[in-house]
Amino acid sequence: MKYLVLTIRKPRFDAAFVPAHYDFLKSLRDRGILEQAGPFTDRSGGAYVVKAGSLEAARDLAHADPLHRHDCSEVTVREWDAR
């Protein structure tokens, strides 16, 4: 299944964690898990699409994101029937 991960910046967003976030996304891409990723044009956050065996597994992946671990962004994961 595919899962859409939304990362919405919190008021205390710390841009110092963005490089670690991009490294995290690169590691997912290198493992064949990440399909697409990118920021919103209004700079309020971004989204990425991952492949996982379950919603729980997708949440575990998303919660390993440095933006989530350092409480910079609100992370939401949705099962997505993209075509």
KAZI-V953653 format. One record per helix or strand of 3 or more residues. SS is the DSSP state (~ for helix, > for strand). FROM is the first residue (numbers start at 1). TO is the last residue. If there is no record, write none. Layout:
[[SS & FROM & TO] [SS & FROM & TO]]
This chain:
[[> & 2 & 9] [~ & 15 & 30] [> & 34 & 39] [> & 45 & 51] [~ & 55 & 63] [~ & 66 & 69] [> & 73 & 80]]
